[in-house]
Amino acid sequence: MKLGAIGRKALICSAGYLTLQQAFRRTLPIVMGRRYRADDAHSRPKRFGAKGARSKGKAVRYKISGEGGGHGTADHALEDLVITVEKLTSPETGCPWNAEKTVEDYLSYVCSESDEALHEIEQLSAYEEMTRQHGSGDMGDREEERARIVRSLTSELGDVLYVALVVVSKAGHAFGLEPYHAYKSAVEKIRGRTPYMTEWGDGSEALTLERAQALWLERKQLQKETETHRTLYLLSTQATPAKAAAARSDLVYTVSRLVAGGCPWTESINASQMLQFLKEECVEAMEELDTLCNCSDDDIEDDQENCRSHEEVRRALVSELGDVLFDALMAIFLAARDHSFDPAEAYESAVTKIRSRTPYIKEWGDGSVAHTPQEAEAMWNVAKKRQKEEALKL
């Protein structure tokens, strides 16, 4: 039975997750020390958000990777996370609990993890605002408490990226797609719409948010006009591990440069807003999955008026998956910018957490065996409880 748009949103809500519209009213992320008002449409986050949305965090202390991969700790940590996901999602030797879950399940998990990260950002923003205004006792105690909240935040953001990567990997196995195509799609789309960036631009200028928005919409329309040819060429490109690594590095580089400076949009936005956008992209990806899962090999009825081919829907899904990855990475880099931590900490946290909870995976396990999803889940829960107990001691 076809789920439909209302059913998809109900599914997310029934699992405890929020749609983008509900998130505006219920999550109410803190920006610049104040909450968005549920009845004020102008105060809600937008793709090209209101000026001044960036919180006044400490100076960025992470290094920006160069293009093409092989640039130190952050790249190594991200590759470890990607390898972890590949092993877990392998149809032959992966995790039995993971194997019984669907791509839609993991898209819902992205929403859930985003909500948890939003909570930690709210906690950290509130604590930083409190210490700026009133202080919080001994300086050592303040730094220790802030460090604890930052660890929680990087852990949650690492979880967001982890489940986003699982979405892409499982979609690849289910529909014959390559993660490379999602990375490459995101890079081409974002760079094409930000021609004012010196690293990849065409000499265009965008000194204001309004000009950046105008260019984005203009280039987005141009991309739509050539989308069929572009995506056909992309999906026909043979994906190799080396190409996938290069495309992944290009995406991280694109995100890092956008956040480092030169983009009026990213200067006006923060991680809370980006996590809301990520949840919206998950709903859109779920719509394409729903269409793809309920189609014939010939034509697919997209709605009452339009029909798309099977291949057109596959291309649309690749584009949405690229958007999910972009938003997840942007959330990490924006939080790192505003709260002064290294993005690699999020990657490393996810790797450590996931591998310790899956001791039955040969490449990093301790010899444990999990033949069934129930056995795998039991081991996961035991390790998760132990990790939480250890975190409370820090």
WORALIN-V973971 format. One record per backbone hydrogen bond with DSSP energy under -0.5 kcal/mol. NH is the residue of the N-H (numbers start at 1). CO is the residue of the C=O. If there is no record, write none. Layout:
nh | co
NH | CO
NH | CO
//
This chain:
nh | co
7 | 3
8 | 4
9 | 5
10 | 6
11 | 7
12 | 8
13 | 9
14 | 10
15 | 11
16 | 13
17 | 12
23 | 19
24 | 20
25 | 21
26 | 22
27 | 23
28 | 23
31 | 34
34 | 31
36 | 29
40 | 37
41 | 39
43 | 40
44 | 41
49 | 46
49 | 47
53 | 50
53 | 268
57 | 55
65 | 63
69 | 66
76 | 72
77 | 73
78 | 74
79 | 75
80 | 76
81 | 77
82 | 78
83 | 79
84 | 80
85 | 81
86 | 82
87 | 83
88 | 84
89 | 85
90 | 87
94 | 90
95 | 88
99 | 95
100 | 96
101 | 98
106 | 102
107 | 103
108 | 104
109 | 105
110 | 106
111 | 107
112 | 108
113 | 109
114 | 110
115 | 111
116 | 112
117 | 113
118 | 114
119 | 115
120 | 116
121 | 117
122 | 118
123 | 119
124 | 120
125 | 121
126 | 122
127 | 123
128 | 124
129 | 125
130 | 126
131 | 127
132 | 128
133 | 129
134 | 130
135 | 130
135 | 131
136 | 137
142 | 138
143 | 139
144 | 140
145 | 141
146 | 142
147 | 143
148 | 144
149 | 145
150 | 146
151 | 147
152 | 148
153 | 149
154 | 150
155 | 151
156 | 152
157 | 153
158 | 154
159 | 155
160 | 156
161 | 157
162 | 158
163 | 159
164 | 160
165 | 161
166 | 162
167 | 163
168 | 164
169 | 165
170 | 166
171 | 167
172 | 168
173 | 169
174 | 170
175 | 171
176 | 172
177 | 172
181 | 178
182 | 178
183 | 179
184 | 180
185 | 181
186 | 182
187 | 183
188 | 184
189 | 185
190 | 186
191 | 187
192 | 188
193 | 189
194 | 190
194 | 191
197 | 194
200 | 197
201 | 197
202 | 195
203 | 195
204 | 195
212 | 208
213 | 209
214 | 210
215 | 211
216 | 212
217 | 213
218 | 214
219 | 215
220 | 216
221 | 217
222 | 218
223 | 219
224 | 220
225 | 221
226 | 222
226 | 223
227 | 224
230 | 226
231 | 227
232 | 228
233 | 229
234 | 230
235 | 231
236 | 232
237 | 233
237 | 234
244 | 240
245 | 241
246 | 242
247 | 243
248 | 244
249 | 245
250 | 246
251 | 247
252 | 248
253 | 249
254 | 250
255 | 251
256 | 252
257 | 253
258 | 254
259 | 255
260 | 256
261 | 257
264 | 262
267 | 263
268 | 264
268 | 265
269 | 266
274 | 270
275 | 271
276 | 272
277 | 273
278 | 274
279 | 275
280 | 276
281 | 277
282 | 278
283 | 279
284 | 280
285 | 281
286 | 282
287 | 283
288 | 284
289 | 285
290 | 286
291 | 287
292 | 288
293 | 289
294 | 290
294 | 291
295 | 292
296 | 299
300 | 308
302 | 300
302 | 306
303 | 306
308 | 300
310 | 298
313 | 309
314 | 310
315 | 311
316 | 312
317 | 313
318 | 314
319 | 315
320 | 316
321 | 317
322 | 318
323 | 319
324 | 320
325 | 321
326 | 322
327 | 323
328 | 324
329 | 325
330 | 326
331 | 327
332 | 328
333 | 329
334 | 330
335 | 331
336 | 332
337 | 333
338 | 334
339 | 335
340 | 336
341 | 336
345 | 342
346 | 342
346 | 343
347 | 343
348 | 344
349 | 345
350 | 346
351 | 347
352 | 348
353 | 349
354 | 350
355 | 351
356 | 352
357 | 353
358 | 354
358 | 355
361 | 358
362 | 360
364 | 361
365 | 361
366 | 359
367 | 359
368 | 359
376 | 372
377 | 373
378 | 374
379 | 375
380 | 376
381 | 377
382 | 378
383 | 379
384 | 380
385 | 381
386 | 382
387 | 383
388 | 384
389 | 385
390 | 386
391 | 387
392 | 388
393 | 389
393 | 390
394 | 390
394 | 391
//
